[in-house]
Amino acid sequence: MDAIVCVKQIPDPEAPAAAFKVDEAAMKVADAPGISPVINPFDAQAVEAALQLRDAVGGEGTIRLVSLGPDSARDAIKHGLAMGADEGYHLNDDAFADGDAWTIALALSKAIESIGIPDVLLFGRQAADWDQGMVGSIVAELLDLPSATVLRSVELDGEAIKVSRVVADGFENILLPTPCVLTISNEFGDPRYPQLKQIMQAAKKQVTVWGPGDIGLDASDVGAAGRRVQMEALYQPDATVETEFIEGDTAEEKAAALVGRLRDEKIL
Amino acid sequence: MASILVIGEMEGGNLTATTSELLGAASRLSGELGGGVSCALIGAGVATGADAAIAAGADTVYVAEDDGLAQYQTETYVPVAVSITEQDAPKVILTAQSSIGRDLAPRLATRLQSAAIMDALNLEVSGDRVKATRSSYGGNARQVVTVQTNPQVITVRAKSQDALPEDAGRSGNVETVTVDLATAKAQVLGKDQAEAEGVRLEDAEIVISGGRGLGAPEAFADLERLAGIVGAAVGASRAACDLGWYPPSQQVGLTGTVVSPTLYVAIAISGASQHMAGCGGSKNIIAINKDPDANIFRFCKFGIVDDYKKVLPALEEELKKAVAN
């Protein structure tokens, strides 16, 4: 069971919203001292899915990680390696900067072809920064592979992979042959958290750095030059409202006052 | 030649409400882009939706029927959508940000040598482009984006657009599409239907949601009783669903259902950004939380700072009285 998991480093989505700032002129999210970079949580779950699939065949197979991002993205790769993946590929070159879902998926698909198509390709359902949820599907399309998105479970079924896809009114069970592309949703469950010993071991695992030329692309294919979607503006919505706190000496008084206010405002 | 092609969806033999909303948006935008509005209906037995699509604003309805299309599958639906696109030559393709739309759109856009924008909240015409506003960073940021290639594929959030008043007198063409069913490598084995009890989350006028602060799954029974009194649907935060306290189908949030009821009641929910992305569009939000600094209170009309265990029994009695009057 060979797998490739694509991982992204993002600003911690669990950080307090108050720390989040946007540079509107540059149309970028500003670096904030209170927000540390982390592996995208859905991608950590995708690494977990790969590890579980390999466990199901008795540990046979290689799990590789691919990440596109600046120098700091190496930490996201290292996190996955500490979880138990074997080696990493870091697409790191100035030419990759400021791309969109298309240029990122193009670069990832070329990197995957350069490594060799494994039995299964795993992604998080979306990166919790831009919240788009496209890259896995675009890679599947470029590699002409079957795909299933937003999955809560992934298990081996003979030579095939059986998945449960989260849909509006329940779950759809799908059987996919290998190779295939799968995107993992939060319903999958918590990923393992690396211990100190595994973090030390991960430091010795190999991370190969590639630029566009290493995967058969020109600098003009990727990053800002290759974008198909243009950003016109980026801003923070002004959502904060003034909360009217319902006062009272007891919970009964507060409940009565709340229902009274809801009726005053004709909400009830 | 159409300016906008809406990929429609059917449910229980009817056009979904979101499809009507997309047709409403398409009618508004096509006035500025030039050209008509088309609607694709893909599936088995979907021809029955054609009249409703025309009444909702479509000038042309493409009906692609085949028993093999009874269930959505990426591999069979994308080629049909491509062939309708080739016939219709739209400038813009709209789909719902639904289980189907979010899976279909990126693959369709890529096969058409173009790109997609996901989960748009607002659409406006700028020259020959449609500018889409979308939420990102778990609701902490909004970005405005345009697809520079053609066709411009955009998925749109439910209830973000206004449907036109239904006009049964509108006329339109219905074109039958010949389906050359693609062989799918993946196989849909079946579906585990979520237990649908009470009011559907997305349709509810009142939603009562519980979070990790409830402390135990049993507390959802109290929420259900409260919901029963006022005809509300019960939702849950991602944290509560991930703990297995409530079914994922009831999750309100960025990765669950996006709701916009008249009244949203958040009980023991801290108000993480990804949760607010799912309920921020509610007309009124009220919260019960023992932490006065909880993020949820930044978005509330009314707030009660107290232990929900003390407030709920009293609230239940008060609501019974209010309903009885």
Contacts between the chains, C-beta under 8 A, distances in Angstrom:
chain1	res1	chain2	res2	distance
A	11	B	137	7.7
A	13	B	137	7.5
A	13	B	138	5.3
A	13	B	273	7.1
A	13	B	274	6.9
A	14	B	272	7.2
A	16	B	295	7.6
A	17	B	140	5.5
A	17	B	273	5.1
A	17	B	295	6.2
A	20	B	137	6.5
A	20	B	140	4.5
A	20	B	141	7.5
A	22	B	141	5.6
A	27	B	143	7.9
A	29	B	137	6.6
A	29	B	141	6.8
A	100	B	115	7.1
A	101	B	106	7.5
A	101	B	115	7.2
A	101	B	116	7.9
A	102	B	110	7.6
A	102	B	115	5.0
A	105	B	110	7.8
A	125	B	255	7.0
A	126	B	255	7.8
A	128	B	137	7.9
A	128	B	138	6.2
A	128	B	274	7.4
A	129	B	136	6.8
A	129	B	137	5.8
A	130	B	136	4.9
A	130	B	137	7.6
A	130	B	143	7.8
A	131	B	118	7.8
A	131	B	119	7.2
A	131	B	135	6.8
A	131	B	136	5.1
A	131	B	137	7.2
A	131	B	138	6.8
A	131	B	254	6.4
A	131	B	277	7.9
A	132	B	118	4.7
A	132	B	119	7.6
A	132	B	136	7.9
A	133	B	102	6.1
A	133	B	106	7.8
A	133	B	118	6.0
A	134	B	105	7.8
A	134	B	106	4.1
A	134	B	116	6.3
A	134	B	118	6.1
A	137	B	74	8.0
A	137	B	103	6.8
A	137	B	106	3.8
A	137	B	107	5.1
A	137	B	110	7.7
A	138	B	106	5.3
A	138	B	107	7.4
A	138	B	110	5.0
A	140	B	107	6.9
A	141	B	106	7.3
A	141	B	107	4.6
A	141	B	110	4.2
A	141	B	111	6.1
A	142	B	110	6.7
A	146	B	74	7.2
A	146	B	75	6.0
A	146	B	184	7.3
A	146	B	185	4.4
A	146	B	186	4.4
A	147	B	74	5.9
A	147	B	103	7.9
A	147	B	107	7.3
A	147	B	186	7.9
A	148	B	74	7.6
A	148	B	186	6.4
A	149	B	102	7.2
A	149	B	103	4.9
A	150	B	99	7.5
A	150	B	102	7.6
A	150	B	103	7.6
A	152	B	248	6.8
A	162	B	189	7.5
A	164	B	192	7.6
A	165	B	99	7.7
A	166	B	99	7.7
A	166	B	248	6.2
A	167	B	99	4.0
A	167	B	191	7.6
A	168	B	98	6.6
A	168	B	99	5.4
A	168	B	202	7.9
A	168	B	249	7.4
A	168	B	257	7.3
A	169	B	193	6.3
A	169	B	194	5.5
A	169	B	196	6.8
A	169	B	249	6.5
A	170	B	191	5.7
A	170	B	192	5.1
A	170	B	193	4.5
A	170	B	194	4.1
A	170	B	249	6.2
A	171	B	191	6.9
A	171	B	192	4.5
A	171	B	194	7.7
A	172	B	188	6.2
A	172	B	190	7.7
A	172	B	191	5.2
A	172	B	192	8.0
A	173	B	188	7.3
A	173	B	189	4.2
A	173	B	190	5.5
A	173	B	191	7.1
A	173	B	192	7.0
A	174	B	186	5.5
A	174	B	187	6.9
A	174	B	188	5.5
A	174	B	189	6.5
A	175	B	186	6.8
A	175	B	187	4.6
A	175	B	189	5.7
A	176	B	185	7.0
A	176	B	186	4.6
A	176	B	187	7.8
A	177	B	185	5.3
A	177	B	186	7.5
A	180	B	185	7.7
A	180	B	186	7.2
A	185	B	255	6.3
A	186	B	238	6.1
A	186	B	242	6.2
A	186	B	255	5.4
A	187	B	241	7.2
A	187	B	242	7.2
A	187	B	248	4.9
A	189	B	242	7.5
A	190	B	242	7.7
A	227	B	148	7.3
A	228	B	114	6.8
A	228	B	115	3.6
A	228	B	147	6.4
A	228	B	148	5.7
A	228	B	149	4.8
A	229	B	115	5.2
A	229	B	117	6.3
A	229	B	145	5.3
A	229	B	146	7.0
A	229	B	147	5.5
A	229	B	148	6.9
A	230	B	145	6.6
A	230	B	146	5.2
A	230	B	148	5.4
A	231	B	143	6.1
A	231	B	144	7.4
A	231	B	145	5.7
A	232	B	126	8.0
A	232	B	131	6.0
A	232	B	144	4.2
A	232	B	145	6.3
A	232	B	146	6.0
A	233	B	142	7.9
A	233	B	143	6.8
A	233	B	144	4.1
A	234	B	141	6.1
A	234	B	142	7.4
A	234	B	143	4.9
A	234	B	144	7.6
A	235	B	141	7.0
A	235	B	142	5.6
A	236	B	140	6.6
A	236	B	141	5.8
A	236	B	142	7.4
A	237	B	135	7.9
A	237	B	139	7.7
A	237	B	141	7.6
A	237	B	142	5.2
A	239	B	276	7.5
A	239	B	280	6.2
A	239	B	298	7.5
A	239	B	299	6.2
A	240	B	298	4.8
A	240	B	299	7.1
A	241	B	298	7.4
A	241	B	299	6.1
A	241	B	300	7.0
A	241	B	301	6.8
A	243	B	297	4.9
A	243	B	298	7.4
A	243	B	299	8.0
A	243	B	300	4.3
A	243	B	301	7.1
A	243	B	302	7.1
A	243	B	303	4.6
A	244	B	301	6.6
A	244	B	302	5.3
A	244	B	303	7.2
A	245	B	292	8.0
A	245	B	297	7.9
A	245	B	302	7.8
A	245	B	303	5.0
A	245	B	304	7.4
A	245	B	305	6.4
A	246	B	302	5.7
A	246	B	303	6.8
A	246	B	304	5.0
A	250	B	310	8.0
A	251	B	306	5.5
A	251	B	307	7.5
A	251	B	310	3.6
A	251	B	311	4.7
A	251	B	314	5.2
A	252	B	314	4.2
A	254	B	304	5.0
A	254	B	306	6.1
A	254	B	311	6.3
A	254	B	314	7.5
A	255	B	304	7.7
A	255	B	311	5.6
A	255	B	314	3.6
A	255	B	315	4.2
A	255	B	317	7.5
A	255	B	318	5.0
A	256	B	314	7.1
A	256	B	318	5.3
A	258	B	286	7.1
A	258	B	302	6.0
A	258	B	304	6.1
A	258	B	315	7.0
A	258	B	318	7.6
A	259	B	315	7.2
A	259	B	318	4.2
A	259	B	319	6.3
A	259	B	321	7.8
A	259	B	322	5.3
A	261	B	302	5.8
A	262	B	263	7.5
A	262	B	286	7.6
A	262	B	302	7.3
A	263	B	322	6.5
A	265	B	284	7.6
A	265	B	301	7.7
A	267	B	262	6.6
A	267	B	263	5.4
A	267	B	283	8.0
A	267	B	284	5.2
A	267	B	301	8.0
A	268	B	230	7.3
A	268	B	263	7.4
A	268	B	322	6.0
